[in-house]
Amino acid sequence: MAIVQASSHTATAPKRSRDASKLGKQDNVFWQLFPADRWVPMMIGLPYMLPDCDLEVAPIGEASVDTWVHRQLIIVTGRVIDCVQDTRGPVFSKAIELNEHINDV
């Protein structure tokens, strides 16, 4: 019985690490594609596909400082592009909002 428990414990541990590794890879791929989803449509005059309204960046403790700052800058860049492409033209409240976000970063 103890051997079965020990073998089942060791069998599940690598699966968890593989799942975490897979999630980490998916997270990295997303953060590489997300800025492209902003820049390419802006250059060709089409709307982007991925909204950033539900986007959350992990706290600094869960990622390196470089990764956290890079992801924050990606979000700010996306919001600047939103302002540039807004059909109503420049909106002062959006500029203030962006300025506050930049100061928070």
KEPA-556863 format. One line per 2 residues: their letters; for each residue x, y, z negated of C-alpha. Coordinates in pm, 1 decimal, padded with zeros to 6 digits, m for minus. Layout:
BEGIN
A) X/Y/Z; ...
//
This chain:
BEGIN
MA) 00000.0/00000.0/00000.0; 00281.4/00242.3/m00089.1
IV) 00454.0/00166.0/00243.2; 00136.6/00245.6/00438.0
QA) 00095.7/00575.2/00252.2; 00458.9/00668.0/00306.9
SS) 00444.8/00581.5/00675.7; 00122.2/00774.6/00726.9
HT) 00272.7/01074.7/00548.1; 00581.7/01077.6/00766.7
AT) 00372.3/01018.6/01077.0; 00160.7/01329.9/01018.1
AP) 00443.4/01565.7/00922.9; 00599.7/01582.6/01271.8
KR) 00254.2/01633.1/01425.2; 00200.0/01943.4/01207.9
SR) 00537.3/02083.4/01303.8; 00462.4/02013.7/01669.8
DA) 00127.8/02192.2/01634.4; 00296.8/02491.3/01469.5
SK) 00564.0/02489.1/01739.4; 00296.6/02473.0/02010.3
LG) 00107.2/02763.2/01852.6; 00428.5/02963.4/01832.4
KQ) 00497.0/02901.6/02199.8; 00141.0/02995.5/02295.1
DN) 00172.1/03311.5/02086.9; 00497.3/03404.5/02263.3
VF) 00347.3/03339.6/02607.6; 00044.3/03553.9/02521.9
WQ) 00261.8/03846.4/02411.2; 00460.0/03822.4/02735.0
LF) 00149.5/03818.2/02954.0; m00055.1/04078.9/02766.6
PA) 00157.9/04380.8/02871.1; 00160.7/04254.3/03229.5
DR) m00219.6/04254.3/03213.1; m00200.1/04627.4/03136.6
WV) 00073.5/04737.3/03378.4; m00014.6/04548.1/03696.0
PM) m00380.7/04655.0/03712.0; m00279.1/05014.2/03637.0
MI) m00038.2/05009.6/03932.2; m00296.4/04870.4/04174.7
GL) m00594.0/05063.1/04037.0; m00798.2/04778.1/03892.0
PY) m00927.1/04722.7/03537.4; m00738.6/04485.2/03310.5
ML) m00880.8/04153.7/03192.6; m00779.6/04122.8/02825.0
PD) m00932.6/04378.2/02584.2; m00726.1/04468.2/02278.8
CD) m01022.6/04537.0/02050.1; m00990.3/04195.6/01879.7
LE) m00611.6/04189.9/01888.3; m00428.7/04152.8/01559.5
VA) m00057.1/04156.0/01496.3; 00072.5/03931.1/01220.2
PI) 00214.2/04118.5/00920.4; 00586.1/04191.0/00912.8
GE) 00644.2/03909.1/00662.7; 00522.0/03647.6/00911.6
AS) 00734.4/03767.7/01203.6; 01068.7/03935.5/01244.2
VD) 01075.9/04314.1/01233.2; 01182.0/04324.9/01599.3
TW) 00887.8/04107.2/01703.7; 00642.1/04310.0/01495.5
VH) 00761.0/04645.4/01635.5; 00762.6/04508.9/01991.6
RQ) 00403.1/04388.8/01959.6; 00290.4/04717.9/01805.4
LI) 00449.6/04905.9/02095.1; 00272.7/04677.8/02342.6
IV) m00060.1/04769.3/02181.0; 00022.0/05142.4/02181.8
TG) 00125.3/05122.0/02548.1; m00204.3/04950.7/02629.5
RV) m00397.4/05226.1/02454.7; m00203.3/05495.4/02641.1
ID) m00293.5/05318.8/02966.1; m00657.7/05313.1/02848.8
CV) m00642.0/05692.0/02806.6; m00484.7/05738.2/03148.4
QD) m00748.0/05522.9/03318.4; m01046.7/05663.4/03128.3
TR) m01308.1/05784.0/03377.4; m01400.0/06074.5/03148.2
GP) m01047.3/06210.3/03168.6; m00823.1/06284.8/02872.7
VF) m01004.7/06275.3/02539.6; m00845.8/06467.7/02252.1
SK) m00979.8/06229.4/01984.7; m00809.6/05936.2/02159.3
AI) m00480.7/06127.8/02164.1; m00509.9/06193.3/01789.7
EL) m00593.2/05826.9/01728.7; m00286.9/05718.3/01928.1
NE) m00067.1/05963.3/01742.8; m00182.9/05820.7/01407.8
HI) m00119.2/05465.1/01528.3; 00232.0/05557.4/01641.8
ND) 00302.0/05722.3/01306.5; 00183.3/05406.6/01128.3
V) 00426.5/05195.0/01328.9
//
